[in-house]
Amino acid sequence: MDAEITVSELTPDLAPAVVRLCDGALDLPEDATEADALVDALWTRAAADRPVFALGAYRGAELVGVLIGSMSAADPRLGHVDLVAVAPEHRRRGAGRALLAGAERQLADRGAAEVLLAGNPPYYAWPGIDVRYTPAVCAALALGYQQDRTAWNMTADLSYDESPALRSTQAAERRLAGQGVTVRRAEPADLPALAAFARSTFGGAWDGELAGSVGRPGAGCHLAERDGEVIGFAAYGSSRPSWFGPMGTAPAAEGSGIGGVLLRRCLRDQHDMGLESAQIGWVGPVPFYSGSSGARIERVFFLYRRTIEN
Ligand SMILES: CC(C)(COP(=O)(O)OP(=O)(O)OC[C@H]1O[C@@H](n2cnc3c(N)ncnc32)[C@H](O)[C@@H]1OP(=O)(O)O)[C@@H](O)C(=O)NCCC(=O)NCCS
């Protein structure tokens, strides 16, 4: 007879085992290849900013499934499941159900009234469940979650030199220079000004993503300034090396081509890191990304939520 499934909280020294499990259990290759970066962002780095926990599902002594969850930094009533994965040979035997139940208990104990199967920026692996993870969609519905939103990514093709995503930015940068606008790579010393610009112009939670991008290996950020004032930025790699975003241009400077230049500078970096494509995450202005880089809508995510007792 099958050994019972038990769920217990994992300690950070087990991160390599969690990465190995995700590597084999995230069915989409683009996710499996970034398992290491994902676990690092969602568990290790996120723990500096918000309550985070990791659960393991064991069958006997074998780790067969993992879940990473967190509380929303913005709203103490909301808890998130950031990642859940069960080894393919152990599916449909209750591990996913047991992990979700364990996460709901953990989040209720921390004061959550609702659980979201949705990304918890600034550290997130996906905006929600990729529709191609159809078993996860089925599991969410079976466990009483309701879909409340849809989100999508765009893919920028970096695989050939003539790709619109790799179009030169030189002429546009010369034109911007004529208007007193300088474009350059952001350095760690720029972080306070960048974060202040992002907060005052767009609100929201971009401080963390900027801190995760500027000057970190596998990540980066470019900015535009006029008279020493930041008027736009674009960042990539804060949670995942192949993901682009966030970006923003001051409303007064919109339409001058700054956004396209900043976007393509980042995509050029990602190409130089050896990536064949980049994911423009949780979009956003589709016509802008399509026009500036030839990106196409590709990954689609359903976001789920469920009220819990606490
Ligand atoms: C989603 C996942 C974690 C579910 O794990 P699991 O251990 O198979 O889940 P359970 O056995 O507890 O299933 C719970 C219920 O979900 C539903 N379900 C799960 N897989 C299903 C499938 N392939 N088809 C239809 N329903 C399914 C069923 O109602 C099931 O209950 P039942 O078996 O009693 O009918 C697993 O499929 C997985 O790891 N997928 C790849 C990673 C992934 O998609 N993660 C989310 C990324 S955003």
The ligand as a Tripos MOL2 file, in Angstrom:
@<TRIPOS>MOLECULE
LIG
   48    50     1     0     0
SMALL
NO_CHARGES

@<TRIPOS>ATOM
      1 C1         -0.5980   21.0260  -10.2530 C.3       1 LIG1
      2 C2          0.0840   19.8950   -9.4740 C.3       1 LIG1
      3 C3          0.9470   20.5130   -8.3930 C.3       1 LIG1
      4 C4         -1.0350   19.0180   -8.8450 C.3       1 LIG1
      5 O1         -0.4010   18.0510   -7.9920 O.3       1 LIG1
      6 P1         -1.0340   16.6230   -7.6880 P.3       1 LIG1
      7 O2         -0.2820   16.0260   -6.5700 O.co2     1 LIG1
      8 O3         -1.1680   15.8220   -8.9400 O.co2     1 LIG1
      9 O4         -2.5110   17.0390   -7.1850 O.3       1 LIG1
     10 P2         -3.5820   16.1230   -6.4240 P.3       1 LIG1
     11 O5         -3.3240   14.6680   -6.6870 O.co2     1 LIG1
     12 O6         -3.6350   16.5400   -5.0060 O.co2     1 LIG1
     13 O7         -4.9180   16.5690   -7.1640 O.3       1 LIG1
     14 C5         -5.9260   17.3440   -6.5390 C.3       1 LIG1
     15 C6         -7.1170   17.4530   -7.5080 C.3       1 LIG1
     16 O8         -6.7800   18.3140   -8.6080 O.3       1 LIG1
     17 C7         -7.4320   17.8350   -9.8000 C.3       1 LIG1
     18 N1         -6.4010   17.4540  -10.7760 N.ar      1 LIG1
     19 C8         -5.0650   17.3870  -10.5960 C.ar      1 LIG1
     20 N2         -4.4550   17.0150  -11.7460 N.ar      1 LIG1
     21 C9         -5.4190   16.8680  -12.6670 C.ar      1 LIG1
     22 C10        -5.4270   16.4980  -14.0320 C.ar      1 LIG1
     23 N3         -4.2890   16.1960  -14.6850 N.pl3     1 LIG1
     24 N4         -6.6070   16.4560  -14.6770 N.ar      1 LIG1
     25 C11        -7.7750   16.7220  -14.0400 C.ar      1 LIG1
     26 N5         -7.8170   17.0690  -12.7260 N.ar      1 LIG1
     27 C12        -6.6730   17.1350  -12.0570 C.ar      1 LIG1
     28 C13        -8.2490   16.6240   -9.3820 C.3       1 LIG1
     29 O9         -9.5560   17.0620   -9.0580 O.3       1 LIG1
     30 C14        -7.4980   16.1510   -8.1620 C.3       1 LIG1
     31 O10        -8.2820   15.4060   -7.2710 O.3       1 LIG1
     32 P3         -8.5940   13.8300   -7.5980 P.3       1 LIG1
     33 O11        -7.3010   13.2090   -8.0310 O.co2     1 LIG1
     34 O12        -9.0950   13.2950   -6.2820 O.co2     1 LIG1
     35 O13        -9.6050   13.8260   -8.6900 O.co2     1 LIG1
     36 C15         0.9190   19.0080  -10.4310 C.3       1 LIG1
     37 O14         0.1300   18.6310  -11.5460 O.3       1 LIG1
     38 C16         2.1710   19.6600  -10.9440 C.2       1 LIG1
     39 O15         3.1940   19.6480  -10.2870 O.2       1 LIG1
     40 N6          2.1110   20.2480  -12.1790 N.am      1 LIG1
     41 C17         3.2930   20.8840  -12.7590 C.3       1 LIG1
     42 C18         3.6860   22.1330  -12.0200 C.3       1 LIG1
     43 C19         2.6050   23.1750  -12.0400 C.2       1 LIG1
     44 O16         1.7760   23.2280  -12.9090 O.2       1 LIG1
     45 N7          2.6720   24.0720  -11.0640 N.am      1 LIG1
     46 C20         1.8910   25.2650  -11.0870 C.3       1 LIG1
     47 C21         2.6520   26.2150  -11.9480 C.3       1 LIG1
     48 S1          1.9430   27.7720  -12.0970 S.3       1 LIG1
@<TRIPOS>BOND
     1     1     2 1
     2     2     3 1
     3     2     4 1
     4     2    36 1
     5     4     5 1
     6     5     6 1
     7     6     7 2
     8     6     8 1
     9     6     9 1
    10     9    10 1
    11    10    11 2
    12    10    12 1
    13    10    13 1
    14    13    14 1
    15    14    15 1
    16    15    16 1
    17    15    30 1
    18    16    17 1
    19    17    18 1
    20    17    28 1
    21    18    19 ar
    22    18    27 ar
    23    19    20 ar
    24    20    21 ar
    25    21    22 ar
    26    21    27 ar
    27    22    23 1
    28    22    24 ar
    29    24    25 ar
    30    25    26 ar
    31    26    27 ar
    32    28    29 1
    33    28    30 1
    34    30    31 1
    35    31    32 1
    36    32    33 2
    37    32    34 1
    38    32    35 1
    39    36    37 1
    40    36    38 1
    41    38    39 2
    42    38    40 1
    43    40    41 1
    44    41    42 1
    45    42    43 1
    46    43    44 2
    47    43    45 1
    48    45    46 1
    49    46    47 1
    50    47    48 1
@<TRIPOS>SUBSTRUCTURE
     1 LIG1         1 GROUP 0 **** ****
